[in-house]
Amino acid sequence: VLVVIDHQVNAQRLVKLIGFWKKLPDLIFESQNDRGQEGFFEHPRLSLQLRSPERITKQLDDAGVSHWARRLETFALATSEHTTEGVMLIGMEAQREAQVTELEQRIGEGRFLQPEDDYHLILGATTARNLKVGLGDPVVMVGYDRFGALVAEEFTLTGIITSGEIGLDRGMALTSLRALQEMLDMPGGITGVVLRTQDEQVNRLAETLSLKLADEDLEIMPWYEMFPVVQEWVTLHNGFLYLFVGIVLFIVLAGELNTLLLSMLERTRELGVFMAIGTARRHIGVMLMIEAFLLGLIGVLIGILTGMLIILTTGQTGLDLSV
């Protein structure tokens, strides 16, 4: 689960919906402004950088949260030799980001950011295709620093995200936190802290951090507050999943019941012999129940082993869906 902490406006503040929600952090800390209006999440601007990031991360460590990462976000214009495209440029800590999101696993070409990387860049497949750039090509990022001055830096394309999800493949560019801080003349500056924790701890953690950091004018947002439509899709997805599983179980039970019924009808004389030699009805019933249990158990084991074999095989070779 994801939490984001950023500056509100008294300093208050990605997406094929079902596909992308699993890659979000649980909480986000961001800044809000002094008038209590929407903060960085609604209106991203560098003037809403976090005022005391060290204090926030210390509170997270004290709360036992180990999976957190700092980010610096700004709008930028990605420029190649051929064309330009607007993106959200995100500076992140490579090692810590891997503990919070699954972005590293979405790299289809090249590699993810490394701690020693400076001016390296990761783009989504659609953005890279629109810019007509490939691995190793230069991409110039143009934007505004915290003073409103125009800045530009050249980055080397190191990785391309090929997830098939709109929120990842287009409109987002990733680089190292240190490089973006240098580009924007914001040494040590960040606009948000993202973290991951257990689902059941999100609300309690958000309330605890809100009380301890009340004087920081922060907006602490669980993922479902940032993207309520994603939560609706998740609920709908789970509802259909339970319905589908229920139908499958009904079909399986009906098939097993049919098998047992036919077995009983074919063994009428055999059961009659049991009763003739003094076998109690309840003992016959227990015998049939044990038979049904063993039949189901064997079917489950065979199904699990067959399913695992298919998953392991297709996981290595993939599925050819070409026509």
N, C-alpha and C positions, 0 to 999 in steps of 0.2 A: 504494500500500500504506500502511497506517495503523499508527502507533505511539502508545501513550498512556503518559504518565509521570504518576503520581500518588503520593500519600502512602500508605505501608504502615502496618499496625497494629503495630512499633518505629518508625514513621509510615506498612506494606504497603498497597494497595487490593486496537435501535431496531429491528417488524421483520417484514416479509414477507421471509423469509430470503434468497432469491436476489435479490430486488429491492433490499434495503437494504444488502447487504454492500459494494456498490460505492461507497456513500456514506460508508463508515467511514474514519477515518484509519488509518494503518499501524501506528503505535506510540502508546501512551498512557503518560505518566509520572504516577503517582499515589503517595500516601503510604501507608505501612504503620505499624502501631503498634509499640511497643517490645517487645512479646512475640512478634513475628514471626507474628502471626495474620493473617487476611485483612484487607486494607486497604480503601481507599475504594471500590474497584470492587465488592466484595462487600457492604460495610456503609457506605454513604455517610453521612458526618457531617462537619460543618464543623470539628470539632476536628482532623481529619486534613488540614488545609490544607497546601500545600507550604511548607516552611520557607525555602527559598532559590530562589525562581523565577528571579531574575536570573542565578544561577549556572547553572541548567539551560539557559536560553535562550542564554547565552554559549557553553556547551559545544555546543549545536546549531549555532550560527553557526560555531564553530571546526571542526565536523565537516562543514561545507559544506551543512547542511540549511537551506534558505530557506523551505520551506513548513511552517510551524508556527503554532499559535494557542493562546492561553491560554483556559482555561474555569473558571467557577465554577458548581458544580452543587449543588442542594439540593431536597428535597421541599417542595411547597407546595400549598395549597388554592386553586384558581381559583374565584372567586366572581363571579357576575353577579346581575342583579336577579331572576333566575328560579330559579337552582339553583347547585350547587357541584360541582366534580370535582377529584380529586387528580391532580397532574401532577409531572413532573420539570422544575423550572425551571432553565434553563441560561443563564448569562450568557456572552456570547462577543464576540470582536472581529470586527466585521462584515467589514472588509477582509481580514484574515488568514484568517478562516474560509472565505472563497470560494476560497482557494488549497489548502485541505485537503479539504473536502467539497463535495458538490453540492447542499447545502440550498437555496441561492439559486435554483437551477434548478427547484425543486419548488414554488415559490410559484405558486398558481393564481389567487389574488385578492389585490389590493393589491401590496405591494412588500416586499423584504427590508430588513433593518436597514441603516441608514446610520450613518457615523461620528459624525454630529452628533446622532443620536437619543439621548434620555435614557430616559424612561419609556414606551417603545413596546414592543409585544408581538407575537409571532407564535404562532399556534396551529394545530394540525392541524385538518382539516375536520371530523372526527368530534367532537373536543373542542369546537370552536366551535358545531357544531350542537347538542350536548348542553347547552351553556351558553346557547343561543339568543341568540348575539351576532353582530354583523356588523362590517364595517370601520368604524372610528371610534368604536365603542362602548367604554365603560370596563369594565375587568376588574380586580377587586381580588385581589391575591395575598396570601395569609396564610401565614406560616411562622414559624420560629424563627431568631433570629440566633445568632452564635457563642457567646453567653453563655447561650443557652436561653430568652431572653425572647421573648415573642410580638410579631411585627412584621407590619405590613400596609401595602401601597402600592397606589395605583391606577395602572394602565397603560392606554394607549390601543391598541386592536387595530389594527395596521398591515397585517398580512399573514396570509393563510390558506394553509396547505400542503394541496394537493389531489393527493397522489401515488397514492392508492389502496393504500398500504402501511400496514399496521397500526402498525408501529413509528414512523411519521412522523405519521400522521393522528390518533393518539390517545395521550394520556398524556405529551405533551412540550410545553413552552412555551419560547420563545426570547426573550431580551431582551439589551440591551447589557451588557457586563461592568461598565462603570462604574455603571450604574443598580443592578444587583444587589449590587455591593460597598457602595453607599450604603445600600441597604435592609437588608443584613445586618450593617452596621457593621463591614465588613472592608476598609478601605482598602488597596488593593494585594494583597488576598488572592485566591488561586486554589486550586482543588482538583485541577487537572490541566492537562497540556500535551499537545496532540495534534499529530501531524505526519504528513506524507506523503512517501514516498520510493520508489525503485525496488524492485520485489519482491525482486530478488536481493541487495539491500543491507540488508534488514530485519534478518536474524539477526546479521550482522556489526556493524551499527550498534547493535543492542540490547546486544550483548556489550561493545562499546567504551564505550558510555555507562554500562553497569552498573559497569565497572571505574573509570571516572573519577568517578562519583558514588556510589561504594560507601559513603561515610560519610554520605550523605544519607537513608538508609533509604527508598529509593524502590522502587516496583514498576514495572518497565518491561515493558509488555505489548504484543506484536504482536496484530493483530486476530484472528488464528486462535487465540490463547490466551484472549482475551476471549469469543469466540463460536465454540467448536469445532464446534458443530452447523452453523454457517454454512459452515465449511470443508468439512464432509462434504457439504453440499448443493452446494457449488461443484464438488467432485470428481465427484459424481453427475451434475451438470448437464453437465460437460465430457465425461464418459463417454458420455452419451446423445448429445451433440453429435457426437463422433467417430463413433459408430455410425451416426447419421443421415447424416453426410457420406459415410461409407463406402458406405452403401446407395445414396445418390444417385449417387456416382461409378460404382458397379457398373452401375446402370441406364443411365447415360450411355454408358459403354464398351460395354455390350451393344447399345445402340441404334446406335452408330457401327459396331461390328463387323458388325451385321446389314446396315447400309447398304452397307458395303464388300463383303460377301459377295454380296449381290444384284447389285451393280455388276459384280463379277467374273463371275458366272454369265451376266449379260446381255451381257458383252463377250468371251465365250469365243472367238468367231471373230476378233474384233479382235486379241486377244492371240496367237491362233494365227498371224495374218498377221505380227505382230512377230517371232515366233520363226522363221517361214519365211524372212524376209529377213535372218536372222542375228543378231537381237537376243538378247543373253545373258539367261539367266534372272535373274541378279542385277540386271541393268539394269531388267527388268520389275518385279522386287521393289522396287527403289529408287523407281521411278515410282509404284507403288501406295502406298508409305510416304509419299512427298511429297504425294500426293493426300489421304491420310488426315490428315496434319498440317495441310494447308491447310483441309480440311473442318472439323477441330476448331477451328483458330484463328478461322475465320470465325464458327463457332457461338459461341465464347467472346466475341468482340467484340460480336456482336449481343446476346448474353445480358447482358453488362455494360451496354451502352448502354440496353437495354430496362429492366433493373433500376434503373439510375440515374434514368431518366425516371419510372418508377413511384414510386420513393422520394421524388423531388423533388416530384412532384404530390401524393401522399398526405400528405407532410410539411406541405404548405401547406393542403390542404383537409381532411385527416383522412379517416377511414372511417366511414360511417354504418352503425352496427350495430343501429339501432333496428328493431324488429319491426313 
